[in-house]
Amino acid sequence: MAQPQASEGDRTGKPPLRIGMVGYAFMGAAHSQGWRTARHVFDLPLSPELAVICGRDADAVRAAAGRHGWAGTETDWHALVERDDIDLVDICTPGDSHAEIALAALAAGKHVLCEKPLANTVAEAEAMARAAQEAAGRGQLAMVGFNYRRVPATALARRMVAEGRIGTLRHVRVAYLQDWLVDPRFPLTWRLRREQAGSGSLGDLGAHIVDLAQYLAGEQLAGVSALTETFVRERPLPGAPSSGLAAVSASGTGQVTVDDAALFSGRFASGALASFEATRYATGRKNALRIELNGERGSLAFDLERLNELQFHDGTEPAAHAGFRRILVTEPDHPYLEAWWPPGHGLGYEHTFVHQARDLVHAVAEGRSPEPSFADGLQVQRVLAAVEESAGKNSVYTPIAA
């Protein structure tokens, strides 16, 4: 009789960390890549195993399991959460299910990784943060998936800010621009429905840039002033009208119930000022995220479309030869790069999920709180809620005299 196949943990001689993932679309594929690759690149204390992937469509989830290397499948996340052969539950679903799955997973004794934004409401995020704090006392960890923290260049920028290279912070300006909604014929997907997505560009893109700005600054926003807009308020349905979809017209269209774009300014606790733009209507921009920090001693700038580079201006240098210079972030002493390729050989978007998996595995093995925590995710959720509240109050412009 053939012997049972050894687990990945057995083959490496390291204890396994058995992953169960809920969701298998865009983020599910990205997270799968991260879990699958991390153990082959980094010397991890635990060996991540792609144990079970879960989705409601049995055929689709089986296909995803074969494509991404998962050993088993489930069609009910409740069953996945209760399995004894799962150590960590990875949540890659729309925001309306984050809280329910995370709370159940923590109650079942699992570690949790949850995609951003943490939840659809502050109340849900508060419940998740409380549950995570209680679970930490039992040795369970919970982390939010803000993957742009794991770009080596942004991690280097954080290090340089912490080291005082730009001095006291004065300004942060950040924009995240996409264009996939420019065509008014684009269908009414779940991302355009408040009951599933919570918000539009604000939660989808704004959550990323709020977290990244606070992470790089090393401090939190204290207040915001905002405007939001929905440019196309009705879109065609992707298929037959759903009985659960509100405001479906006879013409086969439905109401867009989230924002298309958000503009807001903010003030950090230190008094530094910040500006934010998040839109899915920037024609020609596919995934353009850019952030700049200005301090009394210098400035840093990062552009996701050039993600192996960091721009740095040292304001203490003589004006005769001062200016922004490019740091090619591919050296082995740069964050995460000790295990990758020789200098000059760049990384890509998918590597942020490998680094995310690496960091969480180390946190689990060492029993320390991962970053960003559910408390960090809650704080971002409170910023998003403040933006929506401010936008509601600012819906009427002050007229400008002729």
C-alpha atoms as a printed R data frame, in Angstrom:
    type eleno elety resid chain resno       x      y       z
1   ATOM     1    CA   MET     A     1   0.000  0.000   0.000
2   ATOM     2    CA   ALA     A     2   1.293  3.470  -0.851
3   ATOM     3    CA   GLN     A     3   2.385  5.531   2.118
4   ATOM     4    CA   PRO     A     4   0.531  8.832   2.853
5   ATOM     5    CA   GLN     A     5   2.245 11.781   1.245
6   ATOM     6    CA   ALA     A     6   4.287 13.778   3.701
7   ATOM     7    CA   SER     A     7   3.115 17.294   4.410
8   ATOM     8    CA   GLU     A     8   5.178 20.280   3.358
9   ATOM     9    CA   GLY     A     9   5.994 20.777   7.028
10  ATOM    10    CA   ASP     A    10   7.326 17.204   7.271
11  ATOM    11    CA   ARG     A    11   9.507 17.629   4.174
12  ATOM    12    CA   THR     A    12  11.087 20.829   5.450
13  ATOM    13    CA   GLY     A    13  11.411 19.632   9.030
14  ATOM    14    CA   LYS     A    14   9.400 22.646  10.195
15  ATOM    15    CA   PRO     A    15   5.988 22.682  11.879
16  ATOM    16    CA   PRO     A    16   3.194 23.380   9.408
17  ATOM    17    CA   LEU     A    17   0.919 26.428   9.444
18  ATOM    18    CA   ARG     A    18  -2.217 25.129   7.752
19  ATOM    19    CA   ILE     A    19  -4.068 27.839   5.825
20  ATOM    20    CA   GLY     A    20  -7.774 27.902   5.021
21  ATOM    21    CA   MET     A    21  -8.772 30.677   2.627
22  ATOM    22    CA   VAL     A    22 -12.262 32.022   1.967
23  ATOM    23    CA   GLY     A    23 -12.527 33.543  -1.516
24  ATOM    24    CA   TYR     A    24 -10.708 32.663  -4.726
25  ATOM    25    CA   ALA     A    25 -11.009 35.613  -7.130
26  ATOM    26    CA   PHE     A    26  -8.513 38.492  -7.539
27  ATOM    27    CA   MET     A    27  -7.375 38.733  -3.908
28  ATOM    28    CA   GLY     A    28  -7.651 34.993  -3.443
29  ATOM    29    CA   ALA     A    29  -5.212 34.476  -6.311
30  ATOM    30    CA   ALA     A    30  -2.830 37.103  -4.908
31  ATOM    31    CA   HIS     A    31  -2.894 35.608  -1.409
32  ATOM    32    CA   SER     A    32  -2.435 32.102  -2.822
33  ATOM    33    CA   GLN     A    33   0.688 33.293  -4.610
34  ATOM    34    CA   GLY     A    34   1.987 34.754  -1.380
35  ATOM    35    CA   TRP     A    35   1.427 31.655   0.735
36  ATOM    36    CA   ARG     A    36   2.720 29.316  -1.968
37  ATOM    37    CA   THR     A    37   5.924 31.273  -2.555
38  ATOM    38    CA   ALA     A    38   6.967 32.531   0.876
39  ATOM    39    CA   ARG     A    39   8.271 29.199   2.151
40  ATOM    40    CA   HIS     A    40  10.440 28.742  -0.941
41  ATOM    41    CA   VAL     A    41  12.084 32.180  -0.716
42  ATOM    42    CA   PHE     A    42  12.439 32.904   2.996
43  ATOM    43    CA   ASP     A    43  13.760 30.730   5.805
44  ATOM    44    CA   LEU     A    44  10.521 30.606   7.776
45  ATOM    45    CA   PRO     A    45  10.066 29.157  11.259
46  ATOM    46    CA   LEU     A    46   6.794 27.515  10.150
47  ATOM    47    CA   SER     A    47   5.883 26.018   6.780
48  ATOM    48    CA   PRO     A    48   2.665 27.475   5.294
49  ATOM    49    CA   GLU     A    49   0.461 24.769   3.792
50  ATOM    50    CA   LEU     A    50  -2.337 25.581   1.342
51  ATOM    51    CA   ALA     A    51  -4.807 23.268   3.045
52  ATOM    52    CA   VAL     A    52  -8.323 24.344   2.047
53  ATOM    53    CA   ILE     A    53  -9.843 26.992  -0.218
54  ATOM    54    CA   CYS     A    54 -13.523 27.902   0.074
55  ATOM    55    CA   GLY     A    55 -16.087 29.334  -2.342
56  ATOM    56    CA   ARG     A    56 -19.805 28.919  -2.942
57  ATOM    57    CA   ASP     A    57 -19.464 27.598  -6.517
58  ATOM    58    CA   ALA     A    58 -18.148 24.032  -6.194
59  ATOM    59    CA   ASP     A    59 -16.852 23.795  -9.765
60  ATOM    60    CA   ALA     A    60 -15.174 27.201  -9.664
61  ATOM    61    CA   VAL     A    61 -13.524 26.593  -6.314
62  ATOM    62    CA   ARG     A    62 -12.204 23.197  -7.462
63  ATOM    63    CA   ALA     A    63 -10.719 24.878 -10.514
64  ATOM    64    CA   ALA     A    64  -9.143 27.557  -8.308
65  ATOM    65    CA   ALA     A    65  -7.711 24.900  -5.997
66  ATOM    66    CA   GLY     A    66  -6.050 23.138  -8.914
67  ATOM    67    CA   ARG     A    67  -4.742 26.366 -10.393
68  ATOM    68    CA   HIS     A    68  -3.285 27.752  -7.166
69  ATOM    69    CA   GLY     A    69  -2.181 24.577  -5.412
70  ATOM    70    CA   TRP     A    70  -4.745 24.100  -2.631
71  ATOM    71    CA   ALA     A    71  -5.101 20.563  -1.271
72  ATOM    72    CA   GLY     A    72  -8.824 20.653  -0.487
73  ATOM    73    CA   THR     A    73 -12.013 22.642  -0.998
74  ATOM    74    CA   GLU     A    74 -15.142 23.691   0.870
75  ATOM    75    CA   THR     A    75 -18.293 25.439  -0.314
76  ATOM    76    CA   ASP     A    76 -19.385 26.685   3.132
77  ATOM    77    CA   TRP     A    77 -17.046 28.915   5.121
78  ATOM    78    CA   HIS     A    78 -18.688 27.764   8.372
79  ATOM    79    CA   ALA     A    79 -17.391 24.261   7.669
80  ATOM    80    CA   LEU     A    80 -13.907 25.581   6.901
81  ATOM    81    CA   VAL     A    81 -13.727 27.582  10.136
82  ATOM    82    CA   GLU     A    82 -14.686 24.529  12.216
83  ATOM    83    CA   ARG     A    83 -12.113 22.180  10.684
84  ATOM    84    CA   ASP     A    84  -9.438 20.854  13.026
85  ATOM    85    CA   ASP     A    85  -6.845 20.779  10.251
86  ATOM    86    CA   ILE     A    86  -6.845 24.586   9.797
87  ATOM    87    CA   ASP     A    87  -4.631 26.914  11.862
88  ATOM    88    CA   LEU     A    88  -5.200 30.229  10.089
89  ATOM    89    CA   VAL     A    89  -8.211 31.587   8.201
90  ATOM    90    CA   ASP     A    90  -7.436 34.010   5.355
91  ATOM    91    CA   ILE     A    91 -10.452 36.165   4.398
92  ATOM    92    CA   CYS     A    92 -10.513 37.363   0.767
93  ATOM    93    CA   THR     A    93 -14.239 38.063   0.405
94  ATOM    94    CA   PRO     A    94 -16.313 41.243  -0.119
95  ATOM    95    CA   GLY     A    95 -16.455 43.486   2.934
96  ATOM    96    CA   ASP     A    96 -19.972 42.551   4.016
97  ATOM    97    CA   SER     A    97 -18.757 39.117   5.193
98  ATOM    98    CA   HIS     A    98 -15.460 40.113   6.838
99  ATOM    99    CA   ALA     A    99 -16.831 40.593  10.343
100 ATOM   100    CA   GLU     A   100 -18.923 37.419  10.452
101 ATOM   101    CA   ILE     A   101 -16.132 35.174   9.168
102 ATOM   102    CA   ALA     A   102 -13.401 36.767  11.300
103 ATOM   103    CA   LEU     A   103 -15.436 36.601  14.499
104 ATOM   104    CA   ALA     A   104 -16.315 32.955  13.880
105 ATOM   105    CA   ALA     A   105 -12.702 32.070  13.059
106 ATOM   106    CA   LEU     A   106 -11.364 33.726  16.206
107 ATOM   107    CA   ALA     A   107 -14.046 32.015  18.289
108 ATOM   108    CA   ALA     A   108 -12.967 28.686  16.751
109 ATOM   109    CA   GLY     A   109  -9.371 29.244  17.870
110 ATOM   110    CA   LYS     A   110  -7.854 30.233  14.525
111 ATOM   111    CA   HIS     A   111  -5.399 32.949  13.574
112 ATOM   112    CA   VAL     A   112  -6.918 35.380  11.037
113 ATOM   113    CA   LEU     A   113  -5.701 37.399   8.069
114 ATOM   114    CA   CYS     A   114  -8.407 39.712   6.705
115 ATOM   115    CA   GLU     A   115  -8.239 41.765   3.530
116 ATOM   116    CA   LYS     A   116  -8.725 45.507   3.756
117 ATOM   117    CA   PRO     A   117 -10.781 47.432   4.572
118 ATOM   118    CA   LEU     A   118 -11.285 45.574   7.826
119 ATOM   119    CA   ALA     A   119 -15.084 45.886   7.699
120 ATOM   120    CA   ASN     A   120 -17.929 47.840   6.140
121 ATOM   121    CA   THR     A   121 -18.758 49.845   9.269
122 ATOM   122    CA   VAL     A   122 -17.019 51.162  12.349
123 ATOM   123    CA   ALA     A   123 -19.301 49.046  14.555
124 ATOM   124    CA   GLU     A   124 -18.236 45.862  12.764
125 ATOM   125    CA   ALA     A   125 -14.578 46.859  12.960
126 ATOM   126    CA   GLU     A   126 -14.904 47.597  16.676
127 ATOM   127    CA   ALA     A   127 -16.361 44.136  17.275
128 ATOM   128    CA   MET     A   128 -13.527 42.562  15.280
129 ATOM   129    CA   ALA     A   129 -10.854 44.518  17.148
130 ATOM   130    CA   ARG     A   130 -12.364 43.523  20.511
131 ATOM   131    CA   ALA     A   131 -12.499 39.883  19.508
132 ATOM   132    CA   ALA     A   132  -8.901 40.020  18.278
133 ATOM   133    CA   GLN     A   133  -7.727 41.551  21.559
134 ATOM   134    CA   GLU     A   134  -9.470 38.810  23.534
135 ATOM   135    CA   ALA     A   135  -8.109 36.125  21.210
136 ATOM   136    CA   ALA     A   136  -4.577 37.452  21.657
137 ATOM   137    CA   GLY     A   137  -4.785 36.354  25.277
138 ATOM   138    CA   ARG     A   138  -5.322 32.819  23.977
139 ATOM   139    CA   GLY     A   139  -2.346 33.062  21.611
140 ATOM   140    CA   GLN     A   140  -4.338 33.807  18.450
141 ATOM   141    CA   LEU     A   141  -3.223 36.569  16.105
142 ATOM   142    CA   ALA     A   142  -5.171 38.750  13.690
143 ATOM   143    CA   MET     A   143  -3.788 40.953  10.906
144 ATOM   144    CA   VAL     A   144  -5.219 43.216   8.176
145 ATOM   145    CA   GLY     A   145  -3.929 42.852   4.613
146 ATOM   146    CA   PHE     A   146  -2.581 46.293   3.724
147 ATOM   147    CA   ASN     A   147  -0.052 44.907   1.256
148 ATOM   148    CA   TYR     A   148   1.468 48.231   0.148
149 ATOM   149    CA   ARG     A   149   3.317 48.368   3.443
150 ATOM   150    CA   ARG     A   150   5.257 45.377   2.101
151 ATOM   151    CA   VAL     A   151   6.742 47.083  -0.954
152 ATOM   152    CA   PRO     A   152  10.484 47.238  -0.155
153 ATOM   153    CA   ALA     A   153  10.610 50.923  -1.155
154 ATOM   154    CA   THR     A   154   7.784 51.939   1.196
155 ATOM   155    CA   ALA     A   155   9.308 49.889   4.011
156 ATOM   156    CA   LEU     A   156  12.595 51.702   3.377
157 ATOM   157    CA   ALA     A   157  10.779 55.051   3.412
158 ATOM   158    CA   ARG     A   158   9.286 54.180   6.802
159 ATOM   159    CA   ARG     A   159  12.756 53.323   8.097
160 ATOM   160    CA   MET     A   160  14.152 56.627   6.843
161 ATOM   161    CA   VAL     A   161  11.351 58.650   8.420
162 ATOM   162    CA   ALA     A   162  11.864 56.836  11.729
163 ATOM   163    CA   GLU     A   163  15.583 57.576  11.530
164 ATOM   164    CA   GLY     A   164  14.832 61.292  11.168
165 ATOM   165    CA   ARG     A   165  16.135 61.608   7.612
166 ATOM   166    CA   ILE     A   166  13.424 64.122   6.648
167 ATOM   167    CA   GLY     A   167  13.051 65.704  10.090
168 ATOM   168    CA   THR     A   168   9.774 67.010  11.451
169 ATOM   169    CA   LEU     A   169   6.954 66.132   9.063
170 ATOM   170    CA   ARG     A   170   5.119 69.039   7.415
171 ATOM   171    CA   HIS     A   171   3.129 67.596   4.492
172 ATOM   172    CA   VAL     A   172   1.859 64.278   3.144
173 ATOM   173    CA   ARG     A   173   0.135 64.176  -0.237
174 ATOM   174    CA   VAL     A   174  -1.141 60.973  -1.745
175 ATOM   175    CA   ALA     A   175  -3.312 59.953  -4.694
176 ATOM   176    CA   TYR     A   176  -4.604 56.573  -5.830
177 ATOM   177    CA   LEU     A   177  -6.008 56.736  -9.356
178 ATOM   178    CA   GLN     A   178  -7.754 54.100 -11.469
179 ATOM   179    CA   ASP     A   179 -10.050 54.307 -14.514
180 ATOM   180    CA   TRP     A   180 -12.010 51.060 -14.701
181 ATOM   181    CA   LEU     A   181 -15.378 52.792 -14.177
182 ATOM   182    CA   VAL     A   182 -15.001 55.467 -16.870
183 ATOM   183    CA   ASP     A   183 -17.272 53.557 -19.270
184 ATOM   184    CA   PRO     A   184 -20.892 54.075 -18.097
185 ATOM   185    CA   ARG     A   185 -21.745 50.670 -19.592
186 ATOM   186    CA   PHE     A   186 -19.567 48.885 -17.051
187 ATOM   187    CA   PRO     A   187 -21.935 46.604 -15.104
188 ATOM   188    CA   LEU     A   188 -23.180 47.046 -11.559
189 ATOM   189    CA   THR     A   189 -20.801 44.678  -9.747
190 ATOM   190    CA   TRP     A   190 -20.630 44.123  -5.979
191 ATOM   191    CA   ARG     A   191 -17.999 46.853  -5.624
192 ATOM   192    CA   LEU     A   192 -20.657 49.410  -6.620
193 ATOM   193    CA   ARG     A   193 -23.200 48.313  -4.005
194 ATOM   194    CA   ARG     A   194 -22.959 49.729  -0.492
195 ATOM   195    CA   GLU     A   195 -24.545 46.681   1.113
196 ATOM   196    CA   GLN     A   196 -21.626 44.547  -0.072
197 ATOM   197    CA   ALA     A   197 -18.678 46.933  -0.463
198 ATOM   198    CA   GLY     A   198 -19.443 49.427   2.308
199 ATOM   199    CA   SER     A   199 -18.187 52.294   0.158
200 ATOM   200    CA   GLY     A   200 -16.693 52.829  -3.286
201 ATOM   201    CA   SER     A   201 -13.330 54.343  -4.105
202 ATOM   202    CA   LEU     A   202 -13.094 55.444  -0.483
203 ATOM   203    CA   GLY     A   203 -12.943 51.927   0.961
204 ATOM   204    CA   ASP     A   204 -11.357 50.265  -2.056
205 ATOM   205    CA   LEU     A   205  -8.540 52.769  -2.668
206 ATOM   206    CA   GLY     A   206  -8.834 55.270   0.163
207 ATOM   207    CA   ALA     A   207  -8.261 52.619   2.819
208 ATOM   208    CA   HIS     A   208  -4.903 51.807   1.233
209 ATOM   209    CA   ILE     A   209  -3.690 55.393   1.101
210 ATOM   210    CA   VAL     A   210  -4.892 56.275   4.596
211 ATOM   211    CA   ASP     A   211  -3.020 53.291   6.013
212 ATOM   212    CA   LEU     A   212   0.077 53.966   3.908
213 ATOM   213    CA   ALA     A   213   0.173 57.652   4.845
214 ATOM   214    CA   GLN     A   214  -0.144 56.894   8.548
215 ATOM   215    CA   TYR     A   215   2.377 54.057   8.349
216 ATOM   216    CA   LEU     A   216   5.006 56.195   6.625
217 ATOM   217    CA   ALA     A   217   4.341 59.224   8.830
218 ATOM   218    CA   GLY     A   218   4.474 57.115  11.984
219 ATOM   219    CA   GLU     A   219   1.410 58.887  13.361
220 ATOM   220    CA   GLN     A   220  -2.352 58.996  12.973
221 ATOM   221    CA   LEU     A   221  -4.725 61.471  11.397
222 ATOM   222    CA   ALA     A   222  -6.614 63.618  13.890
223 ATOM   223    CA   GLY     A   223  -9.268 65.098  11.580
224 ATOM   224    CA   VAL     A   224 -10.439 65.343   7.963
225 ATOM   225    CA   SER     A   225 -12.476 67.530   5.608
226 ATOM   226    CA   ALA     A   226 -13.908 65.803   2.561
227 ATOM   227    CA   LEU     A   227 -15.860 65.748  -0.692
228 ATOM   228    CA   THR     A   228 -17.164 62.667  -2.505
229 ATOM   229    CA   GLU     A   229 -18.986 62.234  -5.794
230 ATOM   230    CA   THR     A   230 -20.813 59.534  -7.743
231 ATOM   231    CA   PHE     A   231 -20.530 60.391 -11.446
232 ATOM   232    CA   VAL     A   232 -22.622 57.589 -12.947
233 ATOM   233    CA   ARG     A   233 -25.540 56.786 -10.685
234 ATOM   234    CA   GLU     A   234 -27.167 53.953 -12.630
235 ATOM   235    CA   ARG     A   235 -25.483 51.025 -14.391
236 ATOM   236    CA   PRO     A   236 -26.564 47.890 -16.259
237 ATOM   237    CA   LEU     A   237 -26.976 44.749 -14.232
238 ATOM   238    CA   PRO     A   238 -24.381 42.031 -14.862
239 ATOM   239    CA   GLY     A   239 -27.140 39.428 -15.350
240 ATOM   240    CA   ALA     A   240 -30.740 38.786 -14.448
241 ATOM   241    CA   PRO     A   241 -32.051 41.092 -11.710
242 ATOM   242    CA   SER     A   242 -31.348 39.760  -8.246
243 ATOM   243    CA   SER     A   243 -34.205 39.575  -5.799
244 ATOM   244    CA   GLY     A   244 -31.935 41.151  -3.204
245 ATOM   245    CA   LEU     A   245 -30.917 44.164  -5.320
246 ATOM   246    CA   ALA     A   246 -32.677 47.372  -4.402
247 ATOM   247    CA   ALA     A   247 -33.811 50.010  -6.896
248 ATOM   248    CA   VAL     A   248 -33.716 47.825 -10.035
249 ATOM   249    CA   SER     A   249 -35.329 49.618 -12.964
250 ATOM   250    CA   ALA     A   250 -37.472 48.052 -15.692
251 ATOM   251    CA   SER     A   251 -34.675 48.747 -18.171
252 ATOM   252    CA   GLY     A   252 -32.353 46.257 -16.487
253 ATOM   253    CA   THR     A   253 -30.220 48.750 -14.624
254 ATOM   254    CA   GLY     A   254 -29.588 49.363 -10.940
255 ATOM   255    CA   GLN     A   255 -28.523 52.218  -8.708
256 ATOM   256    CA   VAL     A   256 -24.873 52.779  -7.836
257 ATOM   257    CA   THR     A   257 -24.929 53.300  -4.079
258 ATOM   258    CA   VAL     A   258 -21.266 54.107  -3.389
259 ATOM   259    CA   ASP     A   259 -18.870 56.948  -4.171
260 ATOM   260    CA   ASP     A   260 -16.887 57.031  -7.404
261 ATOM   261    CA   ALA     A   261 -14.297 59.502  -6.118
262 ATOM   262    CA   ALA     A   262 -13.191 60.989  -2.805
263 ATOM   263    CA   LEU     A   263 -11.095 64.072  -2.101
264 ATOM   264    CA   PHE     A   264 -10.122 64.946   1.447
265 ATOM   265    CA   SER     A   265  -7.601 66.849   3.463
266 ATOM   266    CA   GLY     A   266  -6.397 65.909   6.897
267 ATOM   267    CA   ARG     A   267  -4.321 66.980   9.835
268 ATOM   268    CA   PHE     A   268  -1.998 64.645  11.721
269 ATOM   269    CA   ALA     A   269  -1.746 64.729  15.482
270 ATOM   270    CA   SER     A   270   1.586 66.578  15.152
271 ATOM   271    CA   GLY     A   271   0.011 69.317  13.031
272 ATOM   272    CA   ALA     A   272   1.366 68.067   9.706
273 ATOM   273    CA   LEU     A   273  -1.084 68.506   6.835
274 ATOM   274    CA   ALA     A   274  -2.204 65.822   4.381
275 ATOM   275    CA   SER     A   275  -4.191 65.639   1.147
276 ATOM   276    CA   PHE     A   276  -5.784 62.527  -0.347
277 ATOM   277    CA   GLU     A   277  -7.414 61.670  -3.673
278 ATOM   278    CA   ALA     A   278  -9.027 58.323  -4.487
279 ATOM   279    CA   THR     A   279 -10.889 57.799  -7.749
280 ATOM   280    CA   ARG     A   280 -11.845 55.108 -10.233
281 ATOM   281    CA   TYR     A   281 -12.479 57.770 -12.916
282 ATOM   282    CA   ALA     A   282  -8.945 58.985 -13.735
283 ATOM   283    CA   THR     A   283  -8.974 58.187 -17.459
284 ATOM   284    CA   GLY     A   284  -5.734 56.510 -18.490
285 ATOM   285    CA   ARG     A   285  -4.621 55.663 -14.947
286 ATOM   286    CA   LYS     A   286  -4.740 51.923 -14.235
287 ATOM   287    CA   ASN     A   287  -3.311 51.556 -10.731
288 ATOM   288    CA   ALA     A   288  -1.444 54.789 -10.062
289 ATOM   289    CA   LEU     A   289  -0.570 55.293  -6.412
290 ATOM   290    CA   ARG     A   290   1.835 58.085  -5.529
291 ATOM   291    CA   ILE     A   291   2.791 59.451  -2.114
292 ATOM   292    CA   GLU     A   292   5.147 62.237  -1.075
293 ATOM   293    CA   LEU     A   293   6.269 63.302   2.395
294 ATOM   294    CA   ASN     A   294   7.883 66.682   3.037
295 ATOM   295    CA   GLY     A   295   9.792 67.375   6.244
296 ATOM   296    CA   GLU     A   296  11.951 70.153   7.579
297 ATOM   297    CA   ARG     A   297  15.132 68.301   6.553
298 ATOM   298    CA   GLY     A   298  14.097 66.515   3.368
299 ATOM   299    CA   SER     A   299  11.448 64.744   1.314
300 ATOM   300    CA   LEU     A   300  10.547 61.224   0.168
301 ATOM   301    CA   ALA     A   301   8.387 60.220  -2.792
302 ATOM   302    CA   PHE     A   302   7.135 56.830  -4.000
303 ATOM   303    CA   ASP     A   303   5.288 55.887  -7.183
304 ATOM   304    CA   LEU     A   304   3.749 52.408  -7.422
305 ATOM   305    CA   GLU     A   305   4.326 52.390 -11.184
306 ATOM   306    CA   ARG     A   306   8.064 52.515 -10.362
307 ATOM   307    CA   LEU     A   307   7.861 50.321  -7.300
308 ATOM   308    CA   ASN     A   308  11.538 49.400  -7.103
309 ATOM   309    CA   GLU     A   309  12.467 53.056  -6.681
310 ATOM   310    CA   LEU     A   310  12.303 55.628  -3.894
311 ATOM   311    CA   GLN     A   311  12.952 59.334  -4.447
312 ATOM   312    CA   PHE     A   312  14.826 61.150  -1.669
313 ATOM   313    CA   HIS     A   313  15.786 64.790  -1.296
314 ATOM   314    CA   ASP     A   314  18.254 65.650   1.452
315 ATOM   315    CA   GLY     A   315  17.481 69.244   2.338
316 ATOM   316    CA   THR     A   316  20.652 69.576   4.386
317 ATOM   317    CA   GLU     A   317  22.906 69.376   1.315
318 ATOM   318    CA   PRO     A   318  24.259 72.579  -0.315
319 ATOM   319    CA   ALA     A   319  21.813 74.002  -2.848
320 ATOM   320    CA   ALA     A   320  24.464 73.861  -5.564
321 ATOM   321    CA   HIS     A   321  24.103 70.102  -5.903
322 ATOM   322    CA   ALA     A   322  20.979 69.287  -3.913
323 ATOM   323    CA   GLY     A   323  17.927 67.681  -5.510
324 ATOM   324    CA   PHE     A   324  15.819 64.547  -5.568
325 ATOM   325    CA   ARG     A   325  17.806 61.416  -6.227
326 ATOM   326    CA   ARG     A   326  16.664 57.917  -7.115
327 ATOM   327    CA   ILE     A   327  17.331 55.083  -4.688
328 ATOM   328    CA   LEU     A   328  17.072 51.756  -6.508
329 ATOM   329    CA   VAL     A   329  15.600 49.606  -3.748
330 ATOM   330    CA   THR     A   330  17.106 46.243  -4.705
331 ATOM   331    CA   GLU     A   331  20.074 45.944  -2.329
332 ATOM   332    CA   PRO     A   332  20.270 42.969   0.061
333 ATOM   333    CA   ASP     A   333  20.186 45.278   3.096
334 ATOM   334    CA   HIS     A   334  16.946 46.892   1.915
335 ATOM   335    CA   PRO     A   335  13.723 45.534   3.507
336 ATOM   336    CA   TYR     A   336  12.769 41.995   2.398
337 ATOM   337    CA   LEU     A   337  15.483 41.802  -0.261
338 ATOM   338    CA   GLU     A   338  18.007 39.611   1.522
339 ATOM   339    CA   ALA     A   339  16.270 36.541   0.091
340 ATOM   340    CA   TRP     A   340  15.579 37.711  -3.460
341 ATOM   341    CA   TRP     A   341  17.665 38.425  -6.562
342 ATOM   342    CA   PRO     A   342  21.014 40.204  -7.058
343 ATOM   343    CA   PRO     A   343  20.951 44.042  -6.910
344 ATOM   344    CA   GLY     A   344  19.179 45.654  -9.841
345 ATOM   345    CA   HIS     A   345  16.776 42.758 -10.409
346 ATOM   346    CA   GLY     A   346  13.390 44.230  -9.516
347 ATOM   347    CA   LEU     A   347  10.344 42.807  -7.787
348 ATOM   348    CA   GLY     A   348   6.643 43.292  -8.604
349 ATOM   349    CA   TYR     A   349   3.156 43.685  -7.145
350 ATOM   350    CA   GLU     A   350   2.775 39.978  -6.318
351 ATOM   351    CA   HIS     A   351   5.830 40.043  -4.069
352 ATOM   352    CA   THR     A   352   4.003 42.248  -1.562
353 ATOM   353    CA   PHE     A   353   1.785 39.253  -0.746
354 ATOM   354    CA   VAL     A   354   4.822 37.013  -0.325
355 ATOM   355    CA   HIS     A   355   6.224 39.525   2.165
356 ATOM   356    CA   GLN     A   356   2.840 39.716   3.894
357 ATOM   357    CA   ALA     A   357   2.831 35.944   4.351
358 ATOM   358    CA   ARG     A   358   6.451 36.036   5.600
359 ATOM   359    CA   ASP     A   359   5.687 38.666   8.225
360 ATOM   360    CA   LEU     A   360   2.575 36.910   9.486
361 ATOM   361    CA   VAL     A   361   4.315 33.526   9.733
362 ATOM   362    CA   HIS     A   362   7.080 35.085  11.837
363 ATOM   363    CA   ALA     A   363   4.514 36.793  14.074
364 ATOM   364    CA   VAL     A   364   2.643 33.513  14.626
365 ATOM   365    CA   ALA     A   365   5.851 31.598  15.380
366 ATOM   366    CA   GLU     A   366   7.104 34.286  17.763
367 ATOM   367    CA   GLY     A   367   3.738 34.928  19.417
368 ATOM   368    CA   ARG     A   368   3.858 38.683  18.825
369 ATOM   369    CA   SER     A   369   1.179 41.005  17.520
370 ATOM   370    CA   PRO     A   370   1.384 41.401  13.737
371 ATOM   371    CA   GLU     A   371   1.199 44.740  11.965
372 ATOM   372    CA   PRO     A   372  -1.142 46.077  10.840
373 ATOM   373    CA   SER     A   373  -3.368 44.683  13.577
374 ATOM   374    CA   PHE     A   374  -7.159 44.689  13.721
375 ATOM   375    CA   ALA     A   375  -6.795 47.757  15.964
376 ATOM   376    CA   ASP     A   376  -4.915 49.448  13.121
377 ATOM   377    CA   GLY     A   377  -7.663 48.403  10.710
378 ATOM   378    CA   LEU     A   378 -10.275 49.860  13.064
379 ATOM   379    CA   GLN     A   379  -8.442 53.177  13.153
380 ATOM   380    CA   VAL     A   380  -8.440 53.324   9.328
381 ATOM   381    CA   GLN     A   381 -12.168 52.492   9.375
382 ATOM   382    CA   ARG     A   382 -12.764 55.442  11.684
383 ATOM   383    CA   VAL     A   383 -10.935 57.730   9.259
384 ATOM   384    CA   LEU     A   384 -13.091 56.465   6.373
385 ATOM   385    CA   ALA     A   385 -16.240 57.062   8.425
386 ATOM   386    CA   ALA     A   386 -15.076 60.588   9.256
387 ATOM   387    CA   VAL     A   387 -14.488 61.235   5.544
388 ATOM   388    CA   GLU     A   388 -18.040 60.128   4.710
389 ATOM   389    CA   GLU     A   389 -19.470 62.232   7.536
390 ATOM   390    CA   SER     A   390 -17.520 65.288   6.421
391 ATOM   391    CA   ALA     A   391 -18.506 64.785   2.780
392 ATOM   392    CA   GLY     A   392 -22.149 64.691   3.815
393 ATOM   393    CA   LYS     A   393 -21.781 68.016   5.591
394 ATOM   394    CA   ASN     A   394 -19.840 69.560   2.687
395 ATOM   395    CA   SER     A   395 -22.408 68.636   0.036
396 ATOM   396    CA   VAL     A   396 -23.287 72.305  -0.523
397 ATOM   397    CA   TYR     A   397 -20.478 74.481  -1.886
398 ATOM   398    CA   THR     A   398 -19.852 77.976  -0.620
399 ATOM   399    CA   PRO     A   399 -20.527 80.167  -3.682
400 ATOM   400    CA   ILE     A   400 -17.647 82.224  -5.044
401 ATOM   401    CA   ALA     A   401 -18.462 85.848  -5.777
402 ATOM   402    CA   ALA     A   402 -18.111 86.984  -9.372
